[in-house]
Amino acid sequence: MFATFILQVLVRYTARMPWVAENIPFLEPANFGWTLEFCLAVWVWLIFWGNSFVVRVEDHVTFDVLFVSVSPRVQRIFTVITGLAVAVALLISIAPTWDRLYILRLKKTATLGDLFGDWIRMRDVYMIYIVFLVAVAVRYFWQVWRALRESLNDPANPGQAGGQA
């Protein structure tokens, strides 16, 4: 992606120099329309792939003034409620997102087809968003499961499974 961006800049600024067009026909700006769309597609994939599988919960910016000021038991309740809300909302949004992506199966990319062939559709570019929705929902369900499991195995909560009676 970075190399393509540098190529974009090179072509953009050399296009105004007449001697470049005469001596290096390869740098004809009309040959590089695909670079913008390629950078945008790679950027979309990097953002959603990274947030699905690479970025940890601890790496996100959070506003946790209220969360850190309450007891661990209330923190677990907050974690369960917000985790379920986020996971369910993401899963509910899959159907309308899929409907939109299904329509995009018909639309070809404007310029990537010139470089990679006619098989690339806009659906393929944005399909990573469905992966993101599922992966992040699973991560939040896992966070809820861990919060529930901690409260069940907490020795400070007698009478709970795993606690002392």
C-alpha positions in Angstrom: 0.0 0.0 0.0 2.8 2.4 0.9 4.6 1.7 -2.4 1.4 2.3 -4.3 0.9 5.6 -2.5 4.5 6.7 -3.3 3.9 5.7 -7.0 0.7 7.9 -6.9 2.7 10.8 -5.7 5.5 10.3 -8.2 3.1 10.1 -11.1 1.1 13.0 -9.9 4.0 15.4 -9.7 5.9 14.1 -12.7 2.9 14.4 -14.9 3.3 18.2 -15.1 6.9 17.9 -16.4 6.9 17.6 -20.2 10.3 16.0 -20.4 9.1 13.1 -18.2 6.2 12.3 -20.6 8.6 12.4 -23.6 11.4 10.3 -22.1 9.5 7.9 -19.8 6.2 7.0 -21.4 5.6 4.4 -18.6 4.8 7.3 -16.2 1.8 8.4 -18.2 -0.9 9.3 -15.6 -3.6 7.5 -17.4 -1.9 4.2 -16.6 -2.2 4.8 -12.8 -5.9 5.5 -12.1 -6.0 2.1 -10.3 -3.6 3.3 -7.5 -6.2 5.3 -5.7 -8.8 2.5 -5.7 -6.1 0.0 -4.7 -5.0 2.1 -1.7 -8.6 2.5 -0.6 -9.4 -1.2 -0.9 -6.2 -2.2 1.0 -6.9 0.4 3.6 -10.4 -1.0 4.2 -9.0 -4.5 4.6 -6.2 -3.4 6.9 -8.5 -1.5 9.2 -11.2 -4.2 9.5 -8.7 -7.2 9.5 -6.6 -5.4 12.1 -9.5 -4.6 14.4 -10.9 -8.1 14.0 -7.8 -10.1 14.8 -4.8 -7.9 15.7 -5.9 -5.1 18.0 -6.4 -6.2 21.6 -9.1 -4.8 23.8 -6.4 -3.1 25.9 -5.2 -1.2 22.9 -8.5 0.6 22.4 -9.1 4.1 23.7 -11.7 3.9 26.5 -13.6 6.3 28.7 -13.6 4.3 31.8 -13.9 6.8 34.6 -17.1 5.2 35.9 -15.9 1.7 35.3 -12.7 2.0 37.4 -14.5 3.8 40.2 -16.9 0.9 41.0 -16.3 -2.5 42.7 -15.0 -5.5 40.8 -18.5 -7.1 41.0 -20.1 -4.1 39.4 -17.3 -4.0 36.8 -18.2 -7.6 35.9 -21.9 -6.5 35.6 -20.9 -3.6 33.3 -18.7 -5.9 31.2 -21.6 -8.5 30.8 -24.2 -5.8 29.9 -22.0 -3.8 27.5 -20.4 -7.0 26.0 -23.8 -8.5 25.3 -25.2 -5.2 23.9 -22.2 -4.7 21.5 -22.1 -8.4 20.4 -25.8 -8.6 19.8 -25.9 -5.3 17.9 -23.0 -6.4 15.7 -24.7 -9.7 14.9 -28.1 -8.0 14.2 -26.4 -5.7 11.7 -25.1 -8.7 9.6 -28.3 -9.2 7.8 -28.8 -5.6 6.5 -25.0 -5.5 5.7 -25.2 -8.7 3.8 -28.2 -7.4 1.8 -26.1 -4.4 0.8 -23.1 -6.5 -0.1 -25.3 -8.9 -2.1 -26.3 -5.9 -4.3 -22.6 -4.9 -4.7 -21.9 -8.3 -6.3 -23.1 -6.8 -9.5 -20.9 -3.6 -9.3 -17.4 -3.8 -10.7 -14.6 -1.7 -9.3 -13.9 1.3 -11.4 -10.2 0.7 -12.1 -9.0 -2.4 -10.3 -10.4 -4.6 -13.1 -7.9 -3.1 -15.5 -5.1 -4.3 -13.3 -6.3 -7.6 -11.8 -9.0 -8.7 -14.2 -12.7 -8.4 -14.5 -13.5 -10.7 -11.5 -13.2 -8.1 -8.7 -16.5 -6.8 -7.5 -17.2 -4.1 -4.9 -18.6 -6.9 -2.8 -15.2 -8.5 -2.6 -13.7 -5.2 -1.4 -16.2 -4.8 1.4 -16.7 -8.4 2.4 -14.1 -8.0 5.2 -16.7 -6.0 7.1 -18.8 -9.1 7.6 -15.7 -10.9 8.9 -15.2 -7.9 11.2 -18.8 -8.0 12.5 -18.5 -11.7 13.4 -15.0 -11.6 14.8 -15.7 -8.7 17.1 -19.0 -10.2 18.2 -17.2 -13.4 19.1 -14.5 -11.4 21.0 -17.2 -9.6 23.0 -19.0 -12.9 23.8 -15.7 -14.3 25.0 -15.2 -11.2 27.2 -18.7 -11.8 28.6 -18.0 -15.5 29.2 -14.8 -14.6 31.0 -16.6 -12.0 33.2 -19.3 -14.6 34.1 -16.7 -17.3 34.8 -14.7 -15.1 37.1 -17.8 -14.3 39.1 -18.7 -18.0 39.3 -15.2 -18.9 40.5 -14.6 -15.9 42.8 -14.0 -17.2 46.3 -15.3 -13.8 47.6 -18.8 -14.8 46.4 -19.7 -17.7 48.8 -22.5 -19.9 47.6 -21.5 -19.5 43.9 -20.1 -22.5 41.9 -16.4 -22.8 42.7 -16.7 -20.5 45.8 -16.5 -21.6 49.4 -19.7 -22.5 51.2 
